[in-house]
Each structure stands twice: as C-alpha cells, then as structure tokens.
Amino acid sequence: MTIPSNVDPVRLLTILGDLGWHAAGGREGIYTRYAPPPGEIGIEPLPSVLIPLNQTAPDYLHLMHSALLQLAQRRDFWTRALYPRLALASTDEFRFRKESSAPSGLISWRQGERLIESARRTLLAGAKYYLGPQRHFVNRHGRFASRYLDQILMGQTAPGSYIVTALAPPDVPIPLKSSSDPFASALDLGSTQVRTVNEAVAHAVGATLEALDHYRSSGSLSGFESGVVDGVSYEMTNAILGIAANSDEADITIEWDQARPPSGVESHFTFHASDVTPLTQAAVRLAEDQASSQVTVAGRVHILAKKEAGSAGVFGIDSLQSSGPRKVRVRLADEEDYHEAIRAHEEDLAILVGGRLEKEGNLSWLYDATVIRTLGPLDEYETYRRSKKEEIPGQLGMF
C-alpha cells in the first residue's frame, strides 16, 4: 500500500470531516483523535485514529505514518475515498452519478461507457463556454478545452451507485493559447487557472438545469435559447442528455476544495429520464444554423472514414425515415461526434443527425453535421420504416 509523504494534518482532518468522521478527543496543538461515522450493518466500524498536529515534534513523522497505515487497513475506504484526495495537494471533485436497474455500485458496460463519455463532454462544453458563449461551438475553443481536460484526473467510482469522479486541481494553470501557436510568445496571452474553468462548467450545467425547469413549468424550449449567454449550448445539452438517458435518476455534484471554496456557485444538479425529450429537442434547435436550411435524418451508420488525423470525419447513413433521401453522406463539424457514430455502428443503433442538406450529383450530403443522439436498436426503427413504406405504394428510392 502506497502511503503519501508530507501529509498536511489540517488537510487530512478536513478530508476526514468531509467523509463523515468527527473529533473524539485530543490535546490542542499536539494531537486529535478522529472517529468514523457509524458503520454499515454487519460491517465492523473502523477504530478511532490519532492524528498528530505538531509537525516540529521529533515523533511526528512516525505518528503520521502510523495513522495513515491504520486508515489504510480498510482497503475500500482508503482506495476509493481517502487516498485519491490525499494524493493531490488540493482538488475540486466532480461526481457524475447514474442510478440504473443494475445492483448498487454496478452499471451495464455500455451505459458505463456512455456515462464516462458524457462526463467528458460536460467538462469540455463548460471549458469552451469559459472562452465565450455559443449556441453550437462545433470545433471552436476545442484546443483550450483539451488542455483543461489534460489537467484532470479520473477517480474510482464510489459505492452505492455508479459514479464517475473527475479530480480537477484548482491552482494548476492552463495556457489560453497553445505553445505551438507561432504568435503565442509574441502576444503573451497568458493563462487561467483550472478553478476558474471549473466554475464555468458549474455555471453552464446550472444554466441548462434552469432551462429544463422552465420547460417543465411551461412546455417551452425558449429557456434553452435565452440561456445560451449563461452557458447553455448544444454541446452541454447533448452531454447532459447522455447522463440522463436510461437512468432512474442522475446528478452532477461538485465538492469544492475546502481550502478555497468559491462563493455563489451551485454544486448539485439533478436530472431525470423524463428530461430526455426536452434535451433532445433543445439539442436539435441549438445545432441549427439559422442562416441556412437545416434537416435531421435518422438512420443506420456505415462507411466511416477519416482522411486526416484530427479531422472531424465522414460517414454514410441509410435513412430510416419515410421521406427524404435514402442514403446520405454526413460530413461532421466536430470530431467529438465521430466517436458517437462509431458507437452507433458497433452496437447496431439508429442515430439522429442534423445539418445542412445539399445534393451533389447523385449524392446527398449533410454538411456541418452534428450527431444529436443515438436512438435505439436498429430493428425497431427498420420495422417503422417498412410499415411507413407500405402506406405509400410504388414509392421509389433515390439509390
């Protein structure tokens, strides 16, 4: 068992307090004794632990090492809850929780993958919003968002339900401009701290939840439109859609570093399966380019291709709709969506895409396209298409 060195006793006590431990005696300035919260039924509780406070005492290091070894005896508590936070000097902690029909602490493999992907997209969308609001970022601010993500660690899931944990150290700097940019050194555009971007993520998630609350009370999507200035975007809406889908309940909780908690920033956001419909509709609307004619196409993915590394990618789609072109080539605007198209192809899922439809010779193209969401097993949608075709005798396909 790895024991971190140079543990600050005040920080250790703060973390233990966050985890439900409480003071149970001691001598001021010399040591304190901390006791754990009541244990689960049938599980023997951890004994109280003596934490030394005087770092100048000759036996301080020995006593601290003994305390940490004692805490590490409960391996699950140590590896899941205590050690990840001790290993970092300070951290803001994002927890993406999803309750499903699986037993507590478990999730189906595919849903687990989707939750991790959605958590990643949530952080990226919030980082993009930090540089300025947009209804649909496409590939704007993508490099800055990636540099932010590079500073974040992923922790283990917590027991009780399936939780993806992101540990974001608040004091780490993020360059506003890539070091490879030839103008970066001349312009000296500086950097920002992870904490300020963390707050932007929280603000954007909160704005999206406010738009959902407005929809629940009014049935209108106008809250998503007006909330763009506060962080609502296609990217954030689509990320939260992935968290809420196929769940009994889902939430995002942020535990801010106690050494420097922010003021006036929300830290808990709850979503439900019933939010999937308005989130889907809002994603379609936010992805629309209002300067051109936009269409949505539901279909089966095939012919995935990337001509250049880092490009957004192209794929073909066999439409499952009763009208419109039967086959469409989709040129994506954002490389993030390419992964979703691959997932739909591998899992035989119908997919909903939106973009600008143009005809070039015998080919129909969807330009500046966005993957709005995966829909469900192909069998269900192919049956729907066949039933619709039967209603229009003699209908001919384009290909």
C-alpha positions as CSV (number, residue, x, y, z in Angstrom):
1,M,0.0,0.0,0.0
2,T,1.5,3.3,-1.1
3,I,1.5,6.0,1.7
4,P,1.7,9.6,0.6
5,S,4.5,11.6,2.2
6,N,4.3,15.0,3.7
7,V,0.6,14.9,4.5
8,D,-0.7,18.1,6.0
9,P,-2.6,17.2,9.2
10,V,-5.1,20.0,8.7
11,R,-5.9,18.8,5.2
12,L,-6.2,15.2,6.4
13,L,-8.7,16.3,9.1
14,T,-10.6,18.3,6.5
15,I,-10.9,15.3,4.2
16,L,-11.9,13.0,7.0
17,G,-14.6,15.6,8.1
18,D,-15.9,15.6,4.5
19,L,-16.2,11.8,4.7
20,G,-18.3,11.9,7.9
21,W,-15.6,11.5,10.6
22,H,-15.7,13.6,13.7
23,A,-13.4,14.7,16.5
24,A,-13.4,12.4,19.6
25,G,-10.8,14.0,21.9
26,G,-7.2,15.1,21.8
27,R,-4.9,17.7,23.1
28,E,-4.9,21.1,21.4
29,G,-1.9,21.7,19.1
30,I,-0.5,18.2,19.9
31,Y,-2.9,15.6,18.5
32,T,-6.5,15.0,17.9
33,R,-8.5,11.7,17.8
34,Y,-11.0,11.2,15.0
35,A,-13.8,8.7,15.0
36,P,-15.5,7.3,11.8
37,P,-19.2,7.6,11.1
38,P,-21.4,4.7,12.1
39,G,-20.6,1.6,10.0
40,E,-22.9,-0.3,7.7
41,I,-24.9,-3.1,9.2
42,G,-22.8,-6.2,9.5
43,I,-19.5,-4.3,8.9
44,E,-17.2,-3.6,11.9
45,P,-16.6,0.1,12.1
46,L,-13.1,1.5,11.8
47,P,-11.5,2.3,15.2
48,S,-10.7,6.0,16.0
49,V,-7.4,7.3,14.7
50,L,-4.9,9.5,16.5
51,I,-3.7,12.3,14.1
52,P,-0.6,14.2,15.2
53,L,-0.7,18.0,14.8
54,N,2.7,19.3,15.8
55,Q,4.9,18.9,12.8
56,T,8.0,20.0,14.7
57,A,7.7,17.2,17.2
58,P,10.5,14.5,16.8
59,D,8.0,11.7,16.6
60,Y,5.6,13.5,14.2
61,L,6.5,11.6,11.0
62,H,6.3,8.2,12.9
63,L,2.9,9.0,14.3
64,M,1.5,10.3,11.0
65,H,2.8,7.2,9.2
66,S,1.1,5.0,11.8
67,A,-2.2,6.9,11.4
68,L,-2.1,6.6,7.6
69,L,-1.3,2.8,7.9
70,Q,-4.3,2.4,10.3
71,L,-6.6,4.3,7.9
72,A,-5.3,2.1,5.0
73,Q,-6.4,-1.1,6.8
74,R,-9.9,-0.6,5.4
75,R,-8.8,-1.0,1.8
76,D,-12.0,0.0,0.1
77,F,-12.3,3.2,2.2
78,W,-8.7,4.0,1.5
79,T,-8.6,3.4,-2.2
80,R,-12.0,4.9,-3.1
81,A,-12.4,7.8,-0.7
82,L,-9.3,8.9,1.1
83,Y,-6.1,8.2,-0.9
84,P,-7.3,9.9,-4.2
85,R,-7.8,13.2,-2.3
86,L,-4.6,12.9,-0.2
87,A,-2.6,12.3,-3.4
88,L,-3.4,15.7,-4.7
89,A,-2.3,18.9,-2.9
90,S,-5.9,20.3,-3.5
91,T,-8.7,19.4,-5.8
92,D,-12.2,20.2,-6.9
93,E,-14.2,17.0,-7.3
94,F,-16.9,16.4,-9.9
95,R,-19.1,13.4,-9.4
96,F,-21.3,12.2,-12.2
97,R,-23.8,9.7,-10.7
98,K,-26.3,7.4,-12.5
99,E,-28.8,5.2,-10.9
100,S,-30.0,2.3,-13.0
101,S,-31.7,-1.0,-12.7
102,A,-28.4,-2.8,-12.0
103,P,-27.4,-3.7,-8.4
104,S,-26.0,-0.9,-6.3
105,G,-22.5,0.1,-7.4
106,L,-22.8,-1.6,-10.8
107,I,-23.9,-0.4,-14.3
108,S,-24.2,-2.2,-17.7
109,W,-21.0,-1.9,-19.7
110,R,-22.5,0.1,-22.5
111,Q,-24.1,2.6,-20.1
112,G,-20.9,2.9,-18.2
113,E,-19.0,3.8,-21.3
114,R,-21.7,6.4,-22.2
115,L,-21.6,7.9,-18.8
116,I,-17.8,8.4,-18.9
117,E,-18.2,9.9,-22.4
118,S,-20.9,12.2,-21.3
119,A,-18.9,13.3,-18.2
120,R,-16.0,14.2,-20.5
121,R,-18.3,16.1,-22.9
122,T,-19.7,18.0,-19.9
123,L,-16.3,19.2,-18.9
124,L,-15.3,20.1,-22.5
125,A,-18.5,22.0,-23.0
126,G,-18.0,24.1,-19.8
127,A,-14.4,24.8,-20.8
128,K,-15.5,26.1,-24.2
129,Y,-18.1,28.3,-22.6
130,Y,-15.4,29.8,-20.4
131,L,-13.9,31.5,-23.5
132,G,-17.3,32.8,-24.6
133,P,-20.9,31.6,-25.1
134,Q,-22.1,29.9,-28.3
135,R,-25.3,28.0,-29.1
136,H,-23.1,25.5,-31.0
137,F,-19.4,25.6,-30.6
138,V,-18.6,22.9,-33.3
139,N,-14.8,22.9,-33.2
140,R,-14.3,26.4,-31.7
141,H,-12.2,26.5,-28.5
142,G,-11.5,22.8,-28.8
143,R,-7.8,23.0,-28.1
144,F,-8.3,25.1,-25.0
145,A,-10.9,22.6,-23.7
146,S,-8.5,19.7,-24.4
147,R,-5.7,21.5,-22.4
148,Y,-8.2,21.8,-19.5
149,L,-9.1,18.1,-19.7
150,D,-5.4,17.2,-19.7
151,Q,-5.2,18.6,-16.1
152,I,-8.0,16.4,-14.7
153,L,-7.7,13.0,-13.2
154,M,-10.3,10.3,-13.1
155,G,-11.0,8.7,-9.8
156,Q,-12.7,5.4,-8.9
157,T,-16.4,5.0,-8.8
158,A,-17.9,5.4,-5.3
159,P,-20.1,2.7,-3.8
160,G,-23.9,3.0,-3.6
161,S,-24.5,3.8,-7.2
162,Y,-22.3,4.2,-10.3
163,I,-20.3,7.4,-10.1
164,V,-17.6,8.8,-12.4
165,T,-15.3,11.0,-10.5
166,A,-13.2,13.8,-12.0
167,L,-10.5,15.4,-9.8
168,A,-9.6,18.9,-11.0
169,P,-6.8,20.7,-9.1
170,P,-7.9,24.3,-8.8
171,D,-4.4,26.0,-8.8
172,V,-3.0,24.4,-12.0
173,P,-2.6,27.0,-14.8
174,I,-4.0,26.4,-18.3
175,P,-2.4,28.4,-21.2
176,L,-5.0,30.4,-23.1
177,K,-3.0,29.8,-26.3
178,S,-1.3,26.7,-27.4
179,S,2.5,26.8,-27.1
180,S,2.8,25.6,-30.7
181,D,1.0,28.7,-31.9
182,P,3.7,30.9,-33.6
183,F,2.1,34.0,-32.2
184,A,1.7,32.8,-28.6
185,S,5.0,34.1,-27.3
186,A,4.7,37.4,-29.1
187,L,1.2,38.1,-27.9
188,D,1.8,36.7,-24.4
189,L,-1.9,35.9,-23.9
190,G,-1.2,34.3,-20.5
191,S,-3.1,31.6,-18.8
192,T,-6.0,30.9,-16.4
193,Q,-6.4,28.5,-13.5
194,V,-8.3,25.3,-13.5
195,R,-10.6,26.6,-10.8
196,T,-12.0,29.4,-13.0
197,V,-12.8,26.9,-15.7
198,N,-14.4,24.5,-13.1
199,E,-16.7,27.4,-12.1
200,A,-17.6,27.9,-15.7
201,V,-18.5,24.2,-16.0
202,A,-20.8,24.5,-12.9
203,H,-22.4,27.7,-14.3
204,A,-23.1,26.1,-17.7
205,V,-24.6,23.0,-16.1
206,G,-26.7,25.2,-13.8
207,A,-28.0,27.2,-16.8
208,T,-29.0,24.1,-18.6
209,L,-30.9,22.8,-15.5
210,E,-32.7,26.2,-15.3
211,A,-33.8,25.8,-18.9
212,L,-35.1,22.3,-18.1
213,D,-37.0,23.7,-15.1
214,H,-38.5,26.4,-17.4
215,Y,-39.6,23.7,-19.8
216,R,-41.2,21.6,-17.1
217,S,-43.3,24.5,-16.0
218,S,-44.1,26.0,-19.4
219,G,-43.5,23.3,-22.0
220,S,-41.4,25.8,-23.9
221,L,-37.8,25.5,-25.2
222,S,-37.3,29.2,-25.0
223,G,-35.2,28.8,-21.8
224,F,-32.6,27.0,-23.8
225,E,-32.4,29.8,-26.3
226,S,-32.2,32.6,-23.7
227,G,-29.8,30.6,-21.6
228,V,-27.0,30.5,-24.2
229,V,-25.4,33.6,-22.7
230,D,-25.1,31.7,-19.4
231,G,-23.6,28.5,-20.8
232,V,-26.4,26.6,-22.4
233,S,-25.1,25.1,-25.7
234,Y,-25.7,22.2,-28.0
235,E,-22.6,20.5,-26.5
236,M,-23.7,20.9,-22.9
237,T,-27.3,19.9,-23.7
238,N,-26.1,16.8,-25.5
239,A,-23.7,15.9,-22.7
240,I,-26.4,16.0,-20.1
241,L,-28.7,14.1,-22.4
242,G,-26.2,11.2,-22.2
243,I,-26.2,11.4,-18.4
244,A,-30.0,11.4,-18.0
245,A,-30.8,8.8,-20.7
246,N,-31.6,5.3,-19.5
247,S,-31.4,6.2,-15.8
248,D,-33.8,6.2,-12.9
249,E,-32.1,9.3,-11.7
250,A,-28.8,11.1,-12.4
251,D,-26.9,14.0,-10.9
252,I,-23.7,16.0,-11.0
253,T,-22.2,17.0,-7.7
254,I,-19.2,19.2,-7.2
255,E,-17.2,19.1,-4.0
256,W,-15.1,22.3,-4.0
257,D,-11.7,22.2,-2.4
258,Q,-12.3,23.3,1.2
259,A,-9.1,25.4,1.4
260,R,-10.7,27.9,-1.0
261,P,-14.4,27.3,-1.6
262,P,-16.0,29.6,-4.2
263,S,-18.9,31.8,-3.4
264,G,-22.2,31.9,-5.2
265,V,-21.6,28.8,-7.3
266,E,-24.1,25.9,-7.3
267,S,-22.7,22.4,-6.6
268,H,-25.6,19.9,-7.1
269,F,-27.7,19.3,-10.2
270,T,-30.3,16.5,-10.6
271,F,-31.7,15.1,-13.8
272,H,-34.4,12.5,-14.7
273,A,-35.2,10.2,-17.5
274,S,-38.2,12.5,-18.4
275,D,-35.7,15.2,-19.3
276,V,-34.5,13.2,-22.3
277,T,-37.3,14.5,-24.6
278,P,-36.7,18.3,-24.0
279,L,-33.0,17.8,-24.0
280,T,-33.2,16.1,-27.4
281,Q,-35.5,18.8,-28.8
282,A,-33.2,21.5,-27.5
283,A,-30.1,19.9,-28.9
284,V,-31.8,19.8,-32.4
285,R,-32.7,23.5,-32.1
286,L,-29.3,24.6,-30.8
287,A,-27.5,22.7,-33.5
288,E,-29.4,24.5,-36.2
289,D,-27.6,27.1,-38.3
290,Q,-30.4,29.7,-38.6
291,A,-28.7,31.2,-41.7
292,S,-29.4,28.0,-43.8
293,S,-31.9,25.2,-44.2
294,Q,-31.3,22.5,-41.7
295,V,-32.7,19.0,-41.7
296,T,-32.5,16.0,-39.3
297,V,-32.0,12.4,-40.5
298,A,-32.4,9.2,-38.5
299,G,-30.7,6.1,-39.9
300,R,-28.1,3.4,-39.8
301,V,-24.4,4.3,-39.8
302,H,-22.0,2.8,-42.4
303,I,-18.8,3.7,-44.3
304,L,-16.9,5.6,-41.5
305,A,-13.8,7.4,-42.8
306,K,-11.2,9.9,-41.7
307,K,-8.9,11.3,-44.4
308,E,-6.6,13.2,-42.0
309,A,-5.7,12.7,-38.4
310,G,-7.6,15.1,-36.2
311,S,-10.3,15.8,-38.8
312,A,-13.9,15.6,-37.9
313,G,-14.6,12.6,-40.1
314,V,-17.3,11.4,-42.6
315,F,-19.7,8.6,-42.5
316,G,-22.6,7.3,-44.6
317,I,-26.1,6.9,-43.2
318,D,-29.0,4.7,-44.5
319,S,-32.1,6.8,-43.7
320,L,-34.9,5.0,-41.7
321,Q,-37.4,7.9,-42.3
322,S,-40.4,7.6,-44.6
323,S,-39.4,10.6,-46.7
324,G,-36.2,12.3,-48.0
325,P,-33.1,10.7,-49.5
326,R,-32.5,7.1,-48.7
327,K,-28.7,7.4,-48.4
328,V,-26.8,10.4,-47.1
329,R,-23.1,11.2,-46.6
330,V,-22.5,13.0,-43.4
331,R,-19.6,15.5,-43.0
332,L,-19.2,16.2,-39.3
333,A,-18.5,19.6,-37.9
334,D,-16.9,18.3,-34.6
335,E,-14.6,15.3,-34.2
336,E,-16.2,14.5,-30.9
337,D,-19.3,13.3,-32.8
338,Y,-17.2,10.8,-34.7
339,H,-16.9,8.6,-31.6
340,E,-20.7,8.6,-31.2
341,A,-21.1,7.5,-34.8
342,I,-18.6,4.6,-34.2
343,R,-20.5,3.5,-31.2
344,A,-23.8,3.5,-33.1
345,H,-22.2,1.5,-35.9
346,E,-20.6,-1.1,-33.5
347,E,-23.8,-1.5,-31.4
348,D,-26.3,-1.5,-34.3
349,L,-28.1,1.6,-33.0
350,A,-30.1,4.1,-35.0
351,I,-28.7,7.6,-34.9
352,L,-30.1,11.1,-35.3
353,V,-28.0,13.6,-37.1
354,G,-28.7,17.2,-38.1
355,G,-27.0,19.5,-40.7
356,R,-27.3,21.4,-44.0
357,L,-28.6,19.1,-46.7
358,E,-27.2,19.6,-50.2
359,K,-27.3,17.5,-53.4
360,E,-24.1,16.9,-55.4
361,G,-24.7,14.8,-58.5
362,N,-26.3,11.5,-57.3
363,L,-25.1,12.0,-53.7
364,S,-26.9,13.7,-50.9
365,W,-24.6,15.4,-48.4
366,L,-25.2,16.7,-44.8
367,Y,-22.7,19.4,-44.2
368,D,-21.6,20.9,-40.8
369,A,-23.4,18.0,-39.3
370,T,-23.9,17.1,-35.7
371,V,-24.8,13.8,-34.0
372,I,-27.8,14.8,-31.9
373,R,-28.2,11.4,-30.2
374,T,-28.3,7.7,-30.6
375,L,-31.9,6.4,-30.7
376,G,-32.1,2.7,-30.0
377,P,-31.8,-0.8,-31.6
378,L,-31.9,-0.7,-35.4
379,D,-34.6,-3.5,-35.5
380,E,-37.2,-1.2,-34.0
381,Y,-36.6,1.6,-36.5
382,E,-36.2,-0.6,-39.6
383,T,-39.7,-2.0,-38.7
384,Y,-41.0,1.5,-38.5
385,R,-39.6,2.4,-41.9
386,R,-41.1,-0.7,-43.6
387,S,-44.5,0.0,-42.1
388,K,-44.4,3.6,-43.4
389,K,-43.4,2.4,-46.9
390,E,-46.4,0.1,-47.1
391,E,-48.6,3.2,-46.7
392,I,-47.2,4.7,-50.0
393,P,-47.4,2.1,-52.7
394,G,-45.0,2.4,-55.6
395,Q,-42.6,4.8,-53.7
396,L,-39.2,4.7,-55.4
397,G,-35.9,5.1,-53.6
398,M,-33.2,7.5,-54.8
399,F,-30.5,4.9,-54.9
